[in-house]
Amino acid sequence: MSRRRGLVAAAVVLSFALTGCADVAASETSPSPSLTQATPSSSKPTVTPTAKPTVKPTVKPTPKVKQKPAYYALRVEQQLDKLGYPVGDIDGDITVRAKQALCAWRETHGMPVSRRGLTLDDAYSVLNATSRPAPTREPGIYVNKTCQILYQIVGKTYKRIVWISTGGPGYETPNRTGKVWRKWAGAHESSLYPDAYMYDSLYFLKDRPGIALHGSRVNSLVKPYPDSHRCVRVLRPEIHQIFEDTPIGTKVQIYGEY
């Protein structure tokens, strides 16, 4: 009886030993799925962040440099001379003579009339022009004392635009409209001033003494400012050409202030 109990006890011990080895062997050869594989419900794919595109900075355009009026001076003088506005020396220097031409340009283009220097508005106006404008006044001779400029209008065109010098202080040429009533070709001596010779005179006012357009002994007497004794001095040979083109009865108008 005691022997049978011993055999049973030995069998139980052997059974526990074999069971324990089986668990260890299973653990070593068949690892638990929970330790080696992630369940589909709990797995999250690795997301590679999308690289943000580099924003290319907007390149600001280089601002255009606004040129000063003097930059255009030479081209303006060349264009004025080409279109028949007398500027004197064409050298890029806006002299008092060039200012007379600019003054005439402003008047014939409906701009504010003045003897100021070159402006950007003037430069753009002159350089964009291709011809002289048609006059808005009837044929005749027009003397602008502000610009010290004479316009000769024949038909529907400005035939000539020339420098003149009107009466100086105390001898101002009156602002009036007259008609050529006498033409005196060549030279004759003034009835008031000895040795003062007048050339190709066109008398247009019957004041005492008469007031005329005329050439002078030398062109240097035709100043860019009022300097005569009531008459209107005109450069030679311009006065000769005007004399030839102007019949008796032609309108002559004096206007403006220096």
Order of alpha helices (4+ residues) and beta strands (2+ residues): alpha-alpha-alpha-alpha-alpha-beta-beta-beta-beta-beta-beta-beta-beta-alpha-beta
